[in-house]
Amino acid sequence: MKPYINDYMVDVYGTAVGIINPKGAYKVVIEAHADEISWFVNYITEEGYIYVRRNGGSDHQIAPSMRVNLPHR
């Protein structure tokens, strides 16, 4: 979107905001957000404990309250 805007910003959640005419009395704001919520397995102990790493926009503070289904082959 850079060729079509004058300024932009990205917040900590990954929301991209493009601004047209940022110093004018009237502005146009183009906003977009997409979550890539995932966790990947980083390590499995011999006892079967699974250690994961966060990838994307999921909130680590709510993770302990979430149920996870792990398919096995």
Helices and strands as residue ranges (DSSP letters): G 2-4, E 7-10, E 16-20, E 28-32, E 38-44, E 50-55, G 63-65
